[in-house]
Amino acid sequence: MCGRPEIGVVMDRGDGDMEIKSILIKDTTKEEREAIIRESMDCGGGCENCSSCWIGGGLPWDIYQDYIDGKREIKEINMAYMEQYRQDKVIK
């Protein structure tokens, strides 16, 4: 793998042990991708009347739908978002 680690998340194997699991489309099912997005975007407060995670490109769920559907990787979506909405602004 060219010395680069897979992008992954720490998952509970169900027996109390944790493991790093790839989040790449080729290594996940649609259900797993839905869970990855849901868990990474969940602040626990619910979404009604909340704007704290509104990031200018629409709802996070909508932004990552292509990942959930297996069309584009998270990295590709993030790069496209940055090109479209950051517009070369320096973010510190």
C-alpha atoms as a printed R data frame, in Angstrom:
   type eleno elety resid chain resno       x      y      z
1  ATOM     1    CA   MET     A     1   0.000  0.000  0.000
2  ATOM     2    CA   CYS     A     2   2.863  2.394 -0.709
3  ATOM     3    CA   GLY     A     3   3.561  2.830  2.987
4  ATOM     4    CA   ARG     A     4   0.393  4.882  3.539
5  ATOM     5    CA   PRO     A     5  -2.088  3.717  6.163
6  ATOM     6    CA   GLU     A     6  -5.697  3.248  5.137
7  ATOM     7    CA   ILE     A     7  -8.073  5.935  6.262
8  ATOM     8    CA   GLY     A     8 -10.145  4.431  9.009
9  ATOM     9    CA   VAL     A     9 -12.260  4.709 12.092
10 ATOM    10    CA   VAL     A    10 -11.975  2.919 15.400
11 ATOM    11    CA   MET     A    11 -14.788  0.406 15.711
12 ATOM    12    CA   ASP     A    12 -15.925 -1.825 18.557
13 ATOM    13    CA   ARG     A    13 -15.704 -5.447 17.401
14 ATOM    14    CA   GLY     A    14 -18.509 -6.390 19.761
15 ATOM    15    CA   ASP     A    15 -16.301 -8.246 22.209
16 ATOM    16    CA   GLY     A    16 -14.961 -5.142 23.937
17 ATOM    17    CA   ASP     A    17 -11.878 -4.948 21.712
18 ATOM    18    CA   MET     A    18 -11.421 -2.076 19.293
19 ATOM    19    CA   GLU     A    19 -10.035 -2.196 15.775
20 ATOM    20    CA   ILE     A    20  -9.310  0.289 13.013
21 ATOM    21    CA   LYS     A    21 -11.603 -0.257 10.039
22 ATOM    22    CA   SER     A    22 -11.195  1.306  6.622
23 ATOM    23    CA   ILE     A    23 -13.888  3.792  5.606
24 ATOM    24    CA   LEU     A    24 -13.139  3.511  1.896
25 ATOM    25    CA   ILE     A    25 -16.097  2.650 -0.313
26 ATOM    26    CA   LYS     A    26 -14.496 -0.603 -1.461
27 ATOM    27    CA   ASP     A    27 -14.229 -1.756  2.165
28 ATOM    28    CA   THR     A    28 -17.684 -0.777  3.439
29 ATOM    29    CA   THR     A    29 -21.330 -1.524  2.841
30 ATOM    30    CA   LYS     A    30 -23.908  1.197  2.298
31 ATOM    31    CA   GLU     A    31 -25.215  0.601  5.825
32 ATOM    32    CA   GLU     A    32 -21.714  1.030  7.271
33 ATOM    33    CA   ARG     A    33 -21.215  4.255  5.293
34 ATOM    34    CA   GLU     A    34 -24.534  5.604  6.598
35 ATOM    35    CA   ALA     A    35 -23.408  4.812 10.156
36 ATOM    36    CA   ILE     A    36 -19.994  6.431  9.591
37 ATOM    37    CA   ILE     A    37 -21.604  9.696  8.435
38 ATOM    38    CA   ARG     A    38 -24.328  9.607 11.092
39 ATOM    39    CA   GLU     A    39 -21.840  9.001 13.909
40 ATOM    40    CA   SER     A    40 -19.316 11.548 12.681
41 ATOM    41    CA   MET     A    41 -21.962 14.286 12.356
42 ATOM    42    CA   ASP     A    42 -23.937 13.498 15.513
43 ATOM    43    CA   CYS     A    43 -23.464 16.025 18.284
44 ATOM    44    CA   GLY     A    44 -26.271 14.400 20.264
45 ATOM    45    CA   GLY     A    45 -28.433 17.511 20.278
46 ATOM    46    CA   GLY     A    46 -30.709 16.876 17.332
47 ATOM    47    CA   CYS     A    47 -30.878 19.005 14.215
48 ATOM    48    CA   GLU     A    48 -34.061 21.013 14.647
49 ATOM    49    CA   ASN     A    49 -33.401 24.743 15.025
50 ATOM    50    CA   CYS     A    50 -29.643 24.148 15.113
51 ATOM    51    CA   SER     A    51 -27.112 25.855 12.901
52 ATOM    52    CA   SER     A    52 -23.884 24.875 14.609
53 ATOM    53    CA   CYS     A    53 -22.864 22.352 11.968
54 ATOM    54    CA   TRP     A    54 -24.319 24.197  8.990
55 ATOM    55    CA   ILE     A    55 -21.233 24.590  6.884
56 ATOM    56    CA   GLY     A    56 -22.422 26.665  3.958
57 ATOM    57    CA   GLY     A    57 -22.847 23.830  1.498
58 ATOM    58    CA   GLY     A    58 -26.128 22.477  2.763
59 ATOM    59    CA   LEU     A    59 -26.944 19.807  5.262
60 ATOM    60    CA   PRO     A    60 -24.035 17.488  6.086
61 ATOM    61    CA   TRP     A    61 -26.231 14.493  5.259
62 ATOM    62    CA   ASP     A    62 -26.833 15.851  1.747
63 ATOM    63    CA   ILE     A    63 -23.174 16.717  1.198
64 ATOM    64    CA   TYR     A    64 -22.065 13.141  1.934
65 ATOM    65    CA   GLN     A    65 -24.873 11.319  0.087
66 ATOM    66    CA   ASP     A    66 -22.504 10.415 -2.782
67 ATOM    67    CA   TYR     A    67 -20.247  8.664 -0.248
68 ATOM    68    CA   ILE     A    68 -23.179  6.796  1.247
69 ATOM    69    CA   ASP     A    69 -24.275  5.759 -2.258
70 ATOM    70    CA   GLY     A    70 -20.751  4.580 -3.120
71 ATOM    71    CA   LYS     A    71 -20.096  7.204 -5.803
72 ATOM    72    CA   ARG     A    72 -17.322  9.359 -4.281
73 ATOM    73    CA   GLU     A    73 -14.931  8.956 -1.357
74 ATOM    74    CA   ILE     A    74 -15.115 11.323  1.622
75 ATOM    75    CA   LYS     A    75 -11.781 12.844  0.587
76 ATOM    76    CA   GLU     A    76 -13.153 13.722 -2.871
77 ATOM    77    CA   ILE     A    77 -16.275 15.317 -1.376
78 ATOM    78    CA   ASN     A    78 -14.221 17.322  1.128
79 ATOM    79    CA   MET     A    79 -11.864 18.545 -1.597
80 ATOM    80    CA   ALA     A    80 -14.775 19.632 -3.828
81 ATOM    81    CA   TYR     A    81 -16.423 21.395 -0.876
82 ATOM    82    CA   MET     A    82 -13.237 23.275 -0.057
83 ATOM    83    CA   GLU     A    83 -12.813 24.375 -3.678
84 ATOM    84    CA   GLN     A    84 -16.395 25.574 -3.944
85 ATOM    85    CA   TYR     A    85 -16.977 27.210 -0.568
86 ATOM    86    CA   ARG     A    86 -13.576 28.166  0.782
87 ATOM    87    CA   GLN     A    87 -12.706 30.101 -2.400
88 ATOM    88    CA   ASP     A    88  -8.983 30.347 -1.577
89 ATOM    89    CA   LYS     A    89  -9.604 32.002  1.778
90 ATOM    90    CA   VAL     A    90  -6.977 31.241  4.380
91 ATOM    91    CA   ILE     A    91  -8.629 29.400  7.249
92 ATOM    92    CA   LYS     A    92  -6.633 29.404 10.462
